[in-house]
Amino acid sequence: MKILHTADIHLGDLTGPVRDGKNARRQDTIACMKYIAQRAATETPNVTIIAGDLFNRSRVWADTALDDVNDAITEFIRPLCRSSEHVVLLFGTENHDNPRAFETVREITKDEKNLHIYTAPGVEKLTTSAGPVQILALPGFDKGRLRLFCPGADKETENRNATALINDVLLGLSTELDKSIPSILVAHYTVAGSEADNGSTFLAGQDVVILPSTIDSTGVDLACFGHIHRPQKLPCNTPAYYCGSPNQLNFNDEGVKHGFWLHRIYTSPVGEPGTAVETKFDQTPERQHYTYRMGPEDVTAFTASGELPEAPEPLKDAIVRVRYNCTAEQEKALNKADLQKKLLAAGAFYVAEVLPEDVEDVAGESEVTEHEGSTEALERYLKKLEVTPEEANKIGYETAMRWTKGKYQFFVCTHIDKGHIHNHIYYNSTAQDCSRKFHNFIGSSFAVRRLSDR
């Protein structure tokens, strides 16, 4: 049995250039949708699964919403229905998928008898040429409804309550499955232990999560998830996967291949239990993100000549951001608008931003710039004191202890490789007891500065 598994299409206008009156990033998404539809026409899957977040934004202007629905149907849903025996469309999260948009899709496509739209949890048996298969559908969860019953709960308590509820719902639905027929879990949730878009690992309490043990307890033969944009196999005994988004959406996706999964479920001979799953990843024609880095020498060279060195190959046709290191004087001389023009001329698709990673103020150490953060503030303080590396490390430790109140893990690196001794402080965003996450706030760099100056 062939299963095509995609999700997190995020169809809509994204930040980027407008060309010929159309949002170019939207056209990137549509190109990925068309590629998936073409591959479906070649593979002719028994079931195609869209595991949530078909749309990018739930609340948009009426004309944009109509464009979203029209493109979703004409460029994606109908072509998939023509080449697949069944198409499963799952509702994702309400900040992306709008219930009214889904009802509109349902009404317009009611002639597509093989399209199954799930906006509520349920179990359905589908008949395919490869045999019957059961779909256990678990759409995204709106925590706002839970707040009606548990008002005033903090975020961690709310996540724990919602996690307990959704895992119970999943286990309850699994009792409706016929264990003699292959079954597929289709869900739009975070799974504990999965890898986030930024490379961190999701833990219970950080979000509403489905536990790997719950997936295993359902007894399904395959689990097809949406919600996390990084494709991956999940840490459970059941074959369970995130397909990720078919197109890169932001710089967290840089360097990660995106696409969709083609699963094959092999059933044992009649009378013998068990199934096997074979999986292959198919990469889509995604728009790449690329970070262009400039050191002090690069900034000086560009300021003097107004020309870039030969553009690296990944820059071409990519969404580019610039990160540079330089002195404050070099930054004043850097023409960012001209830099953007040169990058576009070198082949960049779009320049998203030009921002400093580190600006070293060697002339006016008492001046505070908009780019100065906790590291720079501490560096300025240590240079003025002319302390030893050992003393600097001790000061950094004391500062970090006051900043985290001893509740978050951290380490302090004291650098002596430059003309000034300075510290870098790294701390975990999750508390040691996993009860809460650190919440940054406007003006935090000034608060750290006050702590380091004590």
Buried (B, 14 or more C-beta within 10 A) or exposed (E): BBBBBBBBBBBBBBEBEEEEEEBBBBBBBBBBBBBBBEBBEEBBBBBBBBBBBBBBBBEBEEEBBEBBBEBBBEBBBBBBBBBBBBBBBBBBBBEBBBEEBBEBBBEBBEEBEBBBBBBEBBBBEBEBEBEBBBBBBBBBBEBEEBBEEEEEBEBBEBBBBBBEBBBEBBEEBBEEBEEEBBBBBBBBBBBBBBBBBEEEEBBBBBBBBBBBEBBBBBBBBBBBBBBBBBBBEBBBEBBBBBBBBBBBBBBBBBEBEBBBBBBBBEBEEEEEEEBEBEBEBBEBEBBBBBBBEBEBEBBBBBBEEEEBEEBEEBBBEBBBBBBBBBBBBBBEEBEBEEBBEBBBEBEBBBBBEBEBEBBBBEEEEEEBEEBBEBBBBBBBBBBEEEBEEEBBBBBBBBBBEBBBEEEBBBEBEBEEEEEBBBBBBEBBEBBEEEEBBBEEEEEBBBEBBEBBEE
